Amino acid sequence: MTEPDIISEIEAYCAATKLKPSTVCVRATGSSRLIARLKRRAEQNAKDAKRIREFIAANPPPPEASRDEAAA
């Protein structure tokens, strides 16, 4: 399960029960700050994934012939 998945589940539960996300997290884990940490982590993961994709796009693997020559 990823952070966006659990965040969505918490938010859906809160909408149905009229509880605050921090209340749900306190009752479930003892941490009122968990929802904020999950959201920050999800944002950071999205930023990291974007940077990795940009790197891969800017540094494509060499063509097959070049890899075969390099291996020889």
C-alpha positions in Angstrom: 0.0 0.0 0.0 1.3 3.4 -0.9 0.9 6.7 1.0 -1.7 8.1 -1.4 -3.8 4.9 -1.0 -3.8 5.0 2.8 -4.4 8.8 2.8 -7.4 8.3 0.6 -8.7 5.6 2.8 -8.3 7.7 5.9 -10.0 10.7 4.2 -12.9 8.5 3.0 -13.3 7.1 6.5 -13.2 10.6 8.0 -15.9 11.8 5.6 -18.1 8.9 6.6 -17.5 9.1 10.4 -17.1 12.9 10.7 -13.8 12.3 12.5 -10.6 14.3 11.9 -7.8 12.4 10.2 -5.6 13.1 13.2 -8.2 11.6 15.5 -8.3 8.4 13.4 -4.5 8.2 13.4 -4.4 8.7 17.2 -7.0 6.0 17.8 -5.3 3.6 15.4 -1.6 4.2 16.1 -1.3 6.6 19.0 0.2 9.3 16.7 -1.8 12.5 15.8 1.0 13.5 13.5 0.9 10.4 11.3 -1.4 11.8 8.6 0.9 14.9 8.2 3.9 12.6 7.9 2.1 10.4 5.4 1.2 13.4 3.3 4.8 14.8 3.4 6.2 11.4 2.5 3.8 11.1 -0.5 4.9 14.6 -1.7 8.5 13.7 -1.4 8.1 10.4 -3.1 6.3 12.1 -6.0 9.2 14.7 -6.3 11.8 11.9 -6.2 10.0 9.9 -8.8 9.8 13.0 -11.1 13.6 13.6 -10.7 14.3 9.9 -11.4 12.1 9.9 -14.6 13.8 13.2 -15.7 17.3 11.6 -15.2 16.3 8.4 -17.2 14.8 10.6 -20.0 18.0 12.7 -20.1 20.3 9.6 -19.9 18.8 6.9 -22.1 20.6 3.5 -22.3 23.0 3.1 -25.2 21.7 1.5 -28.4 22.0 -2.3 -28.5 25.1 -2.2 -30.7 27.0 0.0 -28.3 26.1 -2.2 -25.4 27.3 -5.3 -27.3 30.6 -3.6 -28.1 31.1 -2.4 -24.6 30.5 -5.9 -23.3 33.1 -7.4 -25.7 
